[in-house]
Amino acid sequence: MMRQSFNDDEVSLFDAQEDGTRSRKKKIKHPVASFFHLFFRVSAILVYLLCEYLSNSFIACMVTIILLLSCDFWTVKNVTGRLMVGLRWWNQIDDDGKSHWVFESRKDTGKQSSSDAESRIFWLGLIICPVIWVIFAFTTLFSFGIKWLAVVIMGIVLQGANLYGYIRCKVGTRSNLKNMATSYFGRQFLKQAMTKEEET
């Protein structure tokens, strides 16, 4: 597995929270990409929720939802990730026939940097929608709507794959993710120890 960068710097997961010194524009630079980043995923959720009212045909609803999920997967993976946050991921096969996953991030260079609004739209849409599909999976199981389980699993897989890919672009390899978690918990432990020491 490889990790590369477009330029020299990495794009932070939640840009607005991490770098207060950078001056970022509040306006959305790519309104069409921002719209389609949310359009397909929200449409799939709405069709799933309203399909009993929209059509009596289970097959028509299922095909519509899967088409919307597929369009969402392609759009997010190939267009909106690059434009909105400067991240991209893909699989390539080398000359030896080995498959490699490549995760890239672009450094912020004034002109190319994404706006806070776009970053928030991208990450909130990317995180919230798979969570909604997981909730749908539980409700499908508890309501014995087994025929919908394949559709819900498809939603989890397609949207979860994009979420996983972009998180890997952001934080790098699994070892980097583990180091990040370890350092975070280490800092929290040190903070608690220092406050207890100050209290005594």
N, C-alpha and C positions, 0 to 999 in steps of 0.2 A: 504494500500500500504506500502510495506516495502523497506527499503534501508539497505543493509549490505555492509561490505567490506571484501575482501579476507584476508587482513592483517589489519594493523592499519591505513594506510594512504590512501588518495584518489588520483586518477590519475587525473591530470589537463586536461582541455578540449584541449588546445593547449600547450602540454608539452614544446615545444621548446621555446615558448614566455615567459612562466611564471617562469621558474627556470633556471637562468643562472649559478648558482653555481654548479649544478650537472654536472658531466662529463658524457655525453651521446655519445654513438657510432653513427657515421654517417651511418654505413652500415646497410643494411636490414638483419635482423636476420631470417625472415620467407619469403623467396622469393616466394614460392609456394602460401602461403596464400595471400601475397600482389598481386600476379598476378590474382588469382581468385576473390579477393575483387573487382577488376576493370573489369575483363573479362566479367562476366555475365551482369553487368549493362551497360557497353559500347556496348556489343554485342546487347542487346535489343534495345538500342537507334539506332545503325547502321541499324539493321533489319527494325525498324520502318521507318527510313529515306529512305532506299533503297528498301523497299519491292515491290514497283511498278515496279522496274527494275528487281528484282530477281524472282518474280512470279506473275502470273495473278490471282492466287487464294487468295482471301481475307482471307478465313478460314485458309489456310496453314500459312499465315503470322501471323494472330492473334494467332494461337496456338503456333507457334514458339516464338513469343514475350512473351506470358504468361508463357511458360515453362522457358524461360531465366530469366524472372522476379522472378518466383518462386524459381529457383535455386539460384539466387542472394539473395533473402530474407533468405533462409535457410543457405547459406554459411556465409553471414554477421552476422546473428543472432547467429549461433551456432559455428562458427569456427574463422573467422577473428577478430571479436571483442575481443575475449578472448586472441588470440595470439598477435595481433598487438597493442592493447592499454590496455589490462587487464580489460575489462568491459564485463558484461553479464547481460541479463535480461530475465525473463520468468514469466509464470503464474503458480501458484500452488493452489490446492484446499485442504483446511484443513479438519480435521475429521468432522467438522460441516457442510461441504458442501459449505463453503464460499470461494470465489475466491480472491486470493491475487496476486498482481503484485510485483515481487521482482526485485530490481535493485541493482547490486553489482559493486564495483570497487576494484581493487587490488592495494595495496600500491607498490610503486617502491622499490624493494629490489635488487639493483645491478644486480644480475644474471637474474632476471625476468623482469627488466624494459625494456620498448620498446624503440626503437631508434627514433630519431627525424624524420628520413625519413619515417619510418613506420607510425608514428603518423600523419604526414602530408598527406601521401597517404590515410590513413583511413578516416580522417576527410574531406579532400577535395572531395574524392569520395562520401562520405556519404552526403555531403551538396550540391554539384554541380548537381548531377544527378536528385534529386527530383525537383530542380529548372528548369532543362531542361524539365522534364515532365509537369510541370506547364505551361511553355511556349508552349509546344505542345498542351496543353488543350485549350489555348487561340487561337492558330492558327487553331486548329480543329473547334472551334466554329465559328471563323470569316470566315473560308473557306467553311463552311457548310459540312464538312466531318464527319457527325454525326455517320456514321458507325464505325469510329475510336475512338469515344469518350469513349466507354467501355474499350478499350485497354489502352488509356491514363489515365483514372481514375484508372485502375488497377496498372499502373506504379506509380502514385502518392500515392496510398494507401499503396502498399507494401514497396516502398522505404521511404515514409514518416513515416511509422510505425517504421522502423529501426532507422531512424533519431531521432524520438521522444523518443524511448526507450533508445538510447545511450546518448542523452542529459540528460534524467532523471537519468541515471547512473552517469553522470558527476556532475550534480548540485544538485541532491537529489529531495526532494519533491517540490511541487508547492510553498509552503511557502518559501523554500530556494531560489527558482528562483525569487520570488517576492522580498525577502530581498536583493538578489544580485543586482537586477535592481534598487531598491530604494537606496542602498548604492552607486552604480555607479553614478546615477543622482545627489545624494547628494554631492558627491565629485566633479562632474563637476560644480555644482552650486557654491560650496565653492571656487573652483579654479577661476571661473569668478569673484566672489565677491572680492577675494584677488587681482587679477590683476587690477580691477577697482579702488580698494583702493590704490594700489601702484601708479597708474597713477595720482591720484589727490593729 
